[in-house]
Amino acid sequence: MEILKNYINGSWVGSKEQHSVDVVNPATQEVLAKVPYGSNTVADVETAVGAASTALIEWRNMPVMKRVQSLYKLKQLLEDHLDELGRIITLECGKSFAESKAEIQRGIENVETACATPLLMQSEFSENIASGIDEFMIRQPVGVCACIAPFNFPGMIPFWFLPYAIACGNSFILKPSEKVPLTMMKVFELIDQLDLPKGVVNLVHGGKESVDSLLDSPQVKAISFVGSTPVARYIYQRGTANGKRVQAQGGAKNPVLVMPDADMEMTARIIADSVYGCAGQRCLAASNIITVGDKGGIIKDALLEAAKSKTTGFGLDEGIEMGPVITSESKRRIEKLIAKGIDEGANLLLDGRNANISGYEQGNFIKPTILENVALDGEIIKTEIFGPVMSLIHMTKIEEAIDFVNRNQFGNMACLFTSSGLNARTFRNSANAGNIGINIGVAAPMAQFPFSGWNDSFFGDLHGQGRHAIEFFTQTKVVIERWPKEWSRKF
């Protein structure tokens, strides 16, 4: 099986690294491809950086209206290949086919938003700030930018960054996760059909060596990352120490409060979709479910019923709602955390371990799991499980629950289910999280809004998507001009 190639300077080129790791279908254990992985990928990165640096000279001076024309065509190509891209995501990432197509659609929405870059980059101008003096601010590209992408959304997360970066006049290098490189390989086949100058966008494979090369290269001016908190902290510290702009999205442990006045049936259905969608492998998955007041038993029964109804299996099969987790190592780690929660005193309401899916016995499957009365000082309540596990907690008052939310190490998302406007207002103003949901289970911002995150869920100042992306991928220049009075009198 041939090792996957890089896309550098407008061409598909073999890696200088001969060692590889397998890309494995998590539902079947079939080897889908081999991806270069080793120290020689540093040479690939250096070649890509050189190509991007050369392309930048022409690209940054191209009018922004001309730059975004490629994005209009890219949007159409992505839509035309939606099913094919969805199928690739399911094969290498394990999601249901419906989840995979929805992911690509969210990526397309970012391409659409980036098409508005001519408006979003508009200059600010003030005439006659003093006698005969004008002042204005313009936005210019940062330079060569790079994205280090995670495994869990291979078709969406690169589009939080790539279309905005190139629309703003930067050149771009993408390093996809070695676990799921095939989705972006197909996307770059589509990008190859655009009229972009060679070297404006590049794709390189590899692991930590490739990442460190991007972080250390003096020609790379900005780094975008999404992944776990320990790695996000590492990316941020090493990148900023080298003088780069860095936006590093980390992990999460997302709390959801259920008030006694919530619509219990609707709430249970939405929460179950949040916890178990994408097999819990998303940074906006609900994790700690806090029942507030005297209706805890009702919502518990509804959640248990909703969880049991989820159909687990291979994502391309009919009717499947939840696929496997990404690797056998991930499965073992999640099952150990479930056991840890039980050891800490939690009551196991629903056990998804040792899942046996007919025809896919070798798959990395864990079925929906629910733990009740989880210890508030235990490991399970604080650790990002990144799997289909729900922890149920009961509290008596909303103030107690909000205090629990605000002691969270993370701050990616917090949600509240209620029919009270006062409760909603109190929560959205008081909860320490970057994305707030009211009667929403996955508070995922639309493309025109930034994907926020607080505390250890984010390192940096400007997030992905929308205006934040425009600001991240541009640097401001303020110009102050005076013209002689004799010159102005001529007009």
VOFIKE-310541 format. One record per residue (C-alpha): x, y, z; chain; residue in three letters. Coordinates in steps of 0.25 Angstrom, whole numbers, plus 5000, padded with zeros to 4 digits. Layout:
[r [X Y Z] A ALA]
...
This chain:
[r [5000 5000 5000] A MET]
[r [5006 5013 4996] A GLU]
[r [5009 5024 5006] A ILE]
[r [5001 5036 5005] A LEU]
[r [5007 5048 4998] A LYS]
[r [5008 5063 5002] A ASN]
[r [5002 5074 4994] A TYR]
[r [5013 5085 4993] A ILE]
[r [5015 5096 4983] A ASN]
[r [5003 5091 4975] A GLY]
[r [5007 5077 4973] A SER]
[r [5006 5063 4980] A TRP]
[r [5020 5059 4985] A VAL]
[r [5025 5047 4992] A GLY]
[r [5030 5049 5006] A SER]
[r [5045 5049 5010] A LYS]
[r [5040 5040 5021] A GLU]
[r [5039 5025 5018] A GLN]
[r [5034 5020 5031] A HIS]
[r [5018 5021 5032] A SER]
[r [5007 5018 5042] A VAL]
[r [4994 5012 5038] A ASP]
[r [4981 5019 5036] A VAL]
[r [4970 5009 5042] A VAL]
[r [4955 5009 5040] A ASN]
[r [4951 5009 5055] A PRO]
[r [4939 5000 5052] A ALA]
[r [4945 4989 5044] A THR]
[r [4960 4990 5047] A GLN]
[r [4963 4991 5032] A GLU]
[r [4975 4998 5028] A VAL]
[r [4971 5009 5019] A LEU]
[r [4984 5016 5016] A ALA]
[r [4998 5018 5021] A LYS]
[r [5003 5032 5025] A VAL]
[r [5017 5037 5027] A PRO]
[r [5021 5038 5041] A TYR]
[r [5035 5041 5046] A GLY]
[r [5047 5050 5048] A SER]
[r [5049 5052 5032] A ASN]
[r [5035 5059 5031] A THR]
[r [5043 5071 5036] A VAL]
[r [5049 5072 5022] A ALA]
[r [5035 5072 5016] A ASP]
[r [5030 5083 5025] A VAL]
[r [5042 5092 5022] A GLU]
[r [5039 5090 5007] A THR]
[r [5025 5094 5009] A ALA]
[r [5029 5106 5017] A VAL]
[r [5038 5110 5006] A GLY]
[r [5027 5109 4996] A ALA]
[r [5017 5116 5004] A ALA]
[r [5027 5128 5006] A SER]
[r [5030 5129 4992] A THR]
[r [5015 5129 4988] A ALA]
[r [5012 5139 4999] A LEU]
[r [5019 5150 4991] A ILE]
[r [5009 5150 4979] A GLU]
[r [4997 5145 4987] A TRP]
[r [4997 5156 4998] A ARG]
[r [4997 5167 4987] A ASN]
[r [4985 5161 4980] A MET]
[r [4972 5169 4982] A PRO]
[r [4964 5163 4992] A VAL]
[r [4952 5162 4983] A MET]
[r [4960 5153 4974] A LYS]
[r [4965 5145 4985] A ARG]
[r [4951 5141 4990] A VAL]
[r [4947 5136 4976] A GLN]
[r [4954 5123 4978] A SER]
[r [4945 5121 4991] A LEU]
[r [4933 5122 4983] A TYR]
[r [4937 5111 4974] A LYS]
[r [4942 5103 4986] A LEU]
[r [4928 5104 4992] A LYS]
[r [4922 5098 4980] A GLN]
[r [4932 5087 4979] A LEU]
[r [4930 5083 4994] A LEU]
[r [4915 5083 4992] A GLU]
[r [4917 5074 4979] A ASP]
[r [4925 5064 4987] A HIS]
[r [4917 5065 5000] A LEU]
[r [4914 5050 5000] A ASP]
[r [4927 5045 4996] A GLU]
[r [4934 5054 5007] A LEU]
[r [4924 5049 5017] A GLY]
[r [4927 5034 5014] A ARG]
[r [4942 5037 5015] A ILE]
[r [4940 5043 5029] A ILE]
[r [4931 5031 5033] A THR]
[r [4942 5021 5029] A LEU]
[r [4954 5028 5036] A GLU]
[r [4947 5035 5047] A CYS]
[r [4935 5025 5051] A GLY]
[r [4924 5035 5051] A LYS]
[r [4910 5032 5045] A SER]
[r [4908 5036 5031] A PHE]
[r [4898 5047 5035] A ALA]
[r [4908 5053 5045] A GLU]
[r [4919 5053 5035] A SER]
[r [4911 5060 5024] A LYS]
[r [4906 5070 5035] A ALA]
[r [4921 5073 5038] A GLU]
[r [4924 5076 5024] A ILE]
[r [4913 5085 5023] A GLN]
[r [4918 5093 5035] A ARG]
[r [4931 5094 5028] A GLY]
[r [4924 5100 5016] A ILE]
[r [4918 5110 5024] A GLU]
[r [4931 5115 5028] A ASN]
[r [4935 5116 5013] A VAL]
[r [4923 5124 5011] A GLU]
[r [4926 5134 5022] A THR]
[r [4940 5135 5018] A ALA]
[r [4935 5140 5004] A CYS]
[r [4931 5153 5012] A ALA]
[r [4945 5156 5015] A THR]
[r [4945 5168 5006] A PRO]
[r [4935 5174 5015] A LEU]
[r [4941 5169 5028] A LEU]
[r [4954 5175 5024] A MET]
[r [4949 5189 5022] A GLN]
[r [4958 5200 5026] A SER]
[r [4954 5210 5037] A GLU]
[r [4956 5225 5033] A PHE]
[r [4956 5238 5040] A SER]
[r [4957 5251 5032] A GLU]
[r [4963 5264 5038] A ASN]
[r [4967 5258 5052] A ILE]
[r [4975 5271 5052] A ALA]
[r [4976 5282 5042] A SER]
[r [4980 5276 5029] A GLY]
[r [4983 5262 5035] A ILE]
[r [4975 5249 5032] A ASP]
[r [4977 5236 5039] A GLU]
[r [4973 5222 5035] A PHE]
[r [4975 5207 5039] A MET]
[r [4977 5196 5029] A ILE]
[r [4978 5181 5030] A ARG]
[r [4989 5174 5024] A GLN]
[r [4993 5159 5024] A PRO]
[r [5001 5153 5035] A VAL]
[r [5009 5144 5026] A GLY]
[r [5011 5128 5025] A VAL]
[r [5000 5122 5034] A CYS]
[r [4999 5107 5039] A ALA]
[r [4988 5099 5044] A CYS]
[r [4990 5086 5053] A ILE]
[r [4977 5079 5052] A ALA]
[r [4971 5068 5061] A PRO]
[r [4964 5055 5058] A PHE]
[r [4950 5057 5063] A ASN]
[r [4945 5067 5052] A PHE]
[r [4954 5065 5040] A PRO]
[r [4945 5071 5030] A GLY]
[r [4941 5083 5038] A MET]
[r [4952 5089 5047] A ILE]
[r [4962 5092 5036] A PRO]
[r [4951 5101 5030] A PHE]
[r [4951 5109 5043] A TRP]
[r [4964 5115 5038] A PHE]
[r [4968 5112 5024] A LEU]
[r [4958 5120 5016] A PRO]
[r [4960 5132 5025] A TYR]
[r [4975 5131 5024] A ALA]
[r [4976 5131 5009] A ILE]
[r [4965 5141 5007] A ALA]
[r [4972 5151 5016] A CYS]
[r [4985 5149 5007] A GLY]
[r [4993 5139 5015] A ASN]
[r [4999 5126 5010] A SER]
[r [4995 5113 5018] A PHE]
[r [5000 5100 5022] A ILE]
[r [4991 5089 5028] A LEU]
[r [4996 5077 5036] A LYS]
[r [4984 5068 5038] A PRO]
[r [4983 5057 5049] A SER]
[r [4991 5045 5045] A GLU]
[r [4979 5037 5049] A LYS]
[r [4969 5043 5039] A VAL]
[r [4977 5049 5027] A PRO]
[r [4968 5044 5016] A LEU]
[r [4957 5054 5017] A THR]
[r [4967 5066 5015] A MET]
[r [4974 5058 5004] A MET]
[r [4961 5058 4996] A LYS]
[r [4958 5073 5000] A VAL]
[r [4972 5077 4994] A PHE]
[r [4969 5069 4982] A GLU]
[r [4957 5079 4980] A LEU]
[r [4966 5091 4984] A ILE]
[r [4976 5086 4973] A ASP]
[r [4964 5089 4963] A GLN]
[r [4964 5104 4967] A LEU]
[r [4972 5115 4961] A ASP]
[r [4981 5118 4973] A LEU]
[r [4995 5121 4971] A PRO]
[r [5005 5109 4974] A LYS]
[r [5009 5109 4989] A GLY]
[r [4997 5117 4994] A VAL]
[r [4992 5105 5001] A VAL]
[r [5000 5093 5005] A ASN]
[r [4997 5080 5012] A LEU]
[r [5008 5072 5020] A VAL]
[r [5007 5059 5028] A HIS]
[r [5014 5054 5041] A GLY]
[r [5014 5055 5056] A GLY]
[r [5021 5063 5067] A LYS]
[r [5033 5065 5058] A GLU]
[r [5025 5072 5048] A SER]
[r [5018 5080 5058] A VAL]
[r [5030 5085 5065] A ASP]
[r [5036 5089 5051] A SER]
[r [5024 5098 5049] A LEU]
[r [5025 5103 5063] A LEU]
[r [5040 5106 5061] A ASP]
[r [5041 5111 5047] A SER]
[r [5043 5126 5047] A PRO]
[r [5036 5128 5034] A GLN]
[r [5023 5123 5040] A VAL]
[r [5016 5134 5046] A LYS]
[r [5003 5129 5052] A ALA]
[r [4998 5115 5057] A ILE]
[r [4984 5110 5059] A SER]
[r [4982 5097 5067] A PHE]
[r [4970 5089 5072] A VAL]
[r [4972 5077 5082] A GLY]
[r [4974 5073 5096] A SER]
[r [4978 5083 5107] A THR]
[r [4992 5078 5110] A PRO]
[r [4996 5079 5095] A VAL]
[r [4989 5092 5093] A ALA]
[r [4997 5098 5105] A ARG]
[r [5010 5092 5099] A TYR]
[r [5006 5098 5085] A ILE]
[r [5003 5112 5091] A TYR]
[r [5016 5112 5100] A GLN]
[r [5025 5108 5089] A ARG]
[r [5019 5116 5078] A GLY]
[r [5018 5129 5086] A THR]
[r [5032 5127 5091] A ALA]
[r [5036 5127 5076] A ASN]
[r [5029 5140 5074] A GLY]
[r [5017 5134 5067] A LYS]
[r [5002 5137 5068] A ARG]
[r [4995 5125 5073] A VAL]
[r [4981 5121 5075] A GLN]
[r [4980 5107 5082] A ALA]
[r [4967 5101 5086] A GLN]
[r [4968 5091 5097] A GLY]
[r [4959 5081 5104] A GLY]
[r [4946 5082 5111] A ALA]
[r [4937 5076 5122] A LYS]
[r [4924 5082 5119] A ASN]
[r [4913 5083 5129] A PRO]
[r [4898 5084 5126] A VAL]
[r [4888 5088 5137] A LEU]
[r [4874 5083 5136] A VAL]
[r [4864 5092 5144] A MET]
[r [4851 5086 5149] A PRO]
[r [4842 5095 5140] A ASP]
[r [4849 5089 5127] A ALA]
[r [4842 5081 5117] A ASP]
[r [4847 5067 5122] A MET]
[r [4844 5059 5109] A GLU]
[r [4850 5069 5100] A MET]
[r [4862 5072 5109] A THR]
[r [4865 5057 5111] A ALA]
[r [4865 5055 5096] A ARG]
[r [4874 5067 5093] A ILE]
[r [4884 5064 5104] A ILE]
[r [4885 5050 5099] A ALA]
[r [4889 5055 5085] A ASP]
[r [4899 5064 5092] A SER]
[r [4906 5053 5100] A VAL]
[r [4906 5042 5090] A TYR]
[r [4907 5049 5077] A GLY]
[r [4920 5046 5070] A CYS]
[r [4922 5036 5081] A ALA]
[r [4925 5047 5091] A GLY]
[r [4937 5051 5083] A GLN]
[r [4935 5066 5082] A ARG]
[r [4939 5077 5090] A CYS]
[r [4925 5082 5092] A LEU]
[r [4919 5069 5096] A ALA]
[r [4911 5070 5109] A ALA]
[r [4917 5062 5120] A SER]
[r [4913 5066 5134] A ASN]
[r [4898 5066 5135] A ILE]
[r [4893 5074 5147] A ILE]
[r [4879 5072 5151] A THR]
[r [4874 5084 5160] A VAL]
[r [4862 5083 5169] A GLY]
[r [4851 5073 5171] A ASP]
[r [4850 5066 5157] A LYS]
[r [4863 5059 5157] A GLY]
[r [4856 5045 5156] A GLY]
[r [4848 5049 5145] A ILE]
[r [4859 5054 5136] A ILE]
[r [4868 5042 5140] A LYS]
[r [4857 5032 5135] A ASP]
[r [4856 5040 5122] A ALA]
[r [4871 5041 5120] A LEU]
[r [4872 5026 5122] A LEU]
[r [4861 5023 5112] A GLU]
[r [4868 5032 5102] A ALA]
[r [4881 5026 5104] A ALA]
[r [4876 5012 5102] A LYS]
[r [4869 5016 5089] A SER]
[r [4883 5020 5082] A LYS]
[r [4887 5010 5071] A THR]
[r [4902 5007 5071] A THR]
[r [4909 5001 5059] A GLY]
[r [4917 5004 5046] A PHE]
[r [4913 5018 5042] A GLY]
[r [4910 5014 5027] A LEU]
[r [4900 5004 5031] A ASP]
[r [4885 5008 5031] A GLU]
[r [4879 5015 5044] A GLY]
[r [4892 5016 5052] A ILE]
[r [4893 5028 5061] A GLU]
[r [4906 5025 5068] A MET]
[r [4919 5019 5063] A GLY]
[r [4932 5015 5070] A PRO]
[r [4942 5023 5077] A VAL]
[r [4955 5026 5069] A ILE]
[r [4965 5015 5074] A THR]
[r [4966 5003 5082] A SER]
[r [4975 5011 5092] A GLU]
[r [4963 5021 5093] A SER]
[r [4953 5010 5096] A LYS]
[r [4962 5004 5107] A ARG]
[r [4965 5018 5113] A ARG]
[r [4950 5021 5113] A ILE]
[r [4946 5008 5120] A GLU]
[r [4957 5010 5130] A LYS]
[r [4951 5023 5134] A LEU]
[r [4937 5017 5135] A ILE]
[r [4943 5007 5145] A ALA]
[r [4949 5018 5152] A LYS]
[r [4936 5025 5154] A GLY]
[r [4930 5013 5160] A ILE]
[r [4942 5011 5169] A ASP]
[r [4940 5025 5174] A GLU]
[r [4925 5022 5178] A GLY]
[r [4917 5025 5165] A ALA]
[r [4905 5016 5162] A ASN]
[r [4905 5010 5148] A LEU]
[r [4892 5012 5142] A LEU]
[r [4895 5008 5128] A LEU]
[r [4908 5000 5124] A ASP]
[r [4913 5002 5110] A GLY]
[r [4926 4994 5112] A ARG]
[r [4928 4981 5105] A ASN]
[r [4919 4985 5093] A ALA]
[r [4917 4974 5083] A ASN]
[r [4913 4979 5070] A ILE]
[r [4909 4967 5060] A SER]
[r [4918 4967 5048] A GLY]
[r [4928 4977 5054] A TYR]
[r [4933 4970 5066] A GLU]
[r [4947 4976 5065] A GLN]
[r [4942 4990 5065] A GLY]
[r [4945 5001 5076] A ASN]
[r [4931 5001 5081] A PHE]
[r [4926 5006 5094] A ILE]
[r [4911 5008 5096] A LYS]
[r [4904 5019 5103] A PRO]
[r [4908 5019 5118] A THR]
[r [4902 5026 5130] A ILE]
[r [4908 5028 5144] A LEU]
[r [4899 5034 5155] A GLU]
[r [4904 5041 5168] A ASN]
[r [4918 5043 5163] A VAL]
[r [4927 5048 5174] A ALA]
[r [4929 5063 5172] A LEU]
[r [4944 5062 5176] A ASP]
[r [4946 5050 5168] A GLY]
[r [4955 5048 5155] A GLU]
[r [4943 5044 5146] A ILE]
[r [4936 5058 5149] A ILE]
[r [4948 5066 5145] A LYS]
[r [4954 5058 5134] A THR]
[r [4951 5059 5119] A GLU]
[r [4946 5045 5115] A ILE]
[r [4944 5048 5101] A PHE]
[r [4935 5036 5100] A GLY]
[r [4920 5033 5101] A PRO]
[r [4919 5034 5116] A VAL]
[r [4909 5043 5124] A MET]
[r [4911 5047 5139] A SER]
[r [4898 5050 5146] A LEU]
[r [4899 5059 5158] A ILE]
[r [4888 5065 5167] A HIS]
[r [4888 5079 5174] A MET]
[r [4877 5086 5181] A THR]
[r [4878 5101 5176] A LYS]
[r [4883 5108 5163] A ILE]
[r [4893 5116 5171] A GLU]
[r [4900 5103 5176] A GLU]
[r [4900 5098 5161] A ALA]
[r [4906 5110 5155] A ILE]
[r [4917 5110 5166] A ASP]
[r [4920 5096 5162] A PHE]
[r [4921 5100 5147] A VAL]
[r [4930 5112 5151] A ASN]
[r [4940 5103 5158] A ARG]
[r [4942 5095 5145] A ASN]
[r [4956 5095 5140] A GLN]
[r [4951 5096 5126] A PHE]
[r [4941 5106 5120] A GLY]
[r [4937 5102 5106] A ASN]
[r [4922 5101 5108] A MET]
[r [4911 5101 5119] A ALA]
[r [4897 5099 5116] A CYS]
[r [4884 5101 5124] A LEU]
[r [4870 5095 5121] A PHE]
[r [4858 5103 5127] A THR]
[r [4845 5110 5123] A SER]
[r [4849 5122 5132] A SER]
[r [4855 5135 5126] A GLY]
[r [4860 5139 5139] A LEU]
[r [4868 5126 5141] A ASN]
[r [4873 5127 5127] A ALA]
[r [4878 5141 5129] A ARG]
[r [4885 5138 5142] A THR]
[r [4892 5126 5136] A PHE]
[r [4897 5133 5123] A ARG]
[r [4902 5145 5131] A ASN]
[r [4909 5136 5142] A SER]
[r [4914 5123 5136] A ALA]
[r [4929 5124 5133] A ASN]
[r [4929 5117 5119] A ALA]
[r [4931 5123 5105] A GLY]
[r [4919 5116 5098] A ASN]
[r [4906 5117 5106] A ILE]
[r [4894 5109 5102] A GLY]
[r [4880 5111 5107] A ILE]
[r [4871 5099 5104] A ASN]
[r [4882 5095 5094] A ILE]
[r [4890 5083 5096] A GLY]
[r [4902 5086 5087] A VAL]
[r [4905 5101 5087] A ALA]
[r [4913 5101 5074] A ALA]
[r [4914 5115 5068] A PRO]
[r [4910 5118 5054] A MET]
[r [4922 5122 5045] A ALA]
[r [4919 5137 5046] A GLN]
[r [4922 5136 5061] A PHE]
[r [4935 5132 5068] A PRO]
[r [4937 5118 5074] A PHE]
[r [4939 5123 5088] A SER]
[r [4946 5116 5100] A GLY]
[r [4950 5120 5113] A TRP]
[r [4960 5115 5124] A ASN]
[r [4968 5103 5120] A ASP]
[r [4959 5101 5108] A SER]
[r [4966 5112 5100] A PHE]
[r [4980 5118 5100] A PHE]
[r [4981 5131 5092] A GLY]
[r [4972 5143 5089] A ASP]
[r [4965 5142 5076] A LEU]
[r [4957 5129 5073] A HIS]
[r [4954 5122 5060] A GLY]
[r [4942 5126 5051] A GLN]
[r [4936 5139 5047] A GLY]
[r [4942 5153 5051] A ARG]
[r [4952 5147 5061] A HIS]
[r [4958 5139 5049] A ALA]
[r [4959 5152 5041] A ILE]
[r [4966 5159 5052] A GLU]
[r [4975 5147 5055] A PHE]
[r [4980 5146 5040] A PHE]
[r [4982 5160 5038] A THR]
[r [4991 5171 5045] A GLN]
[r [4987 5185 5046] A THR]
[r [4994 5197 5041] A LYS]
[r [4991 5211 5045] A VAL]
[r [4994 5222 5035] A VAL]
[r [4994 5237 5038] A ILE]
[r [4995 5247 5026] A GLU]
[r [4997 5261 5025] A ARG]
[r [4997 5269 5012] A TRP]
[r [5002 5283 5010] A PRO]
[r [4991 5294 5010] A LYS]
[r [4996 5299 4997] A GLU]
[r [4993 5285 4990] A TRP]
[r [4979 5285 4997] A SER]
[r [4975 5299 4992] A ARG]
[r [4976 5294 4977] A LYS]
[r [4964 5285 4979] A PHE]
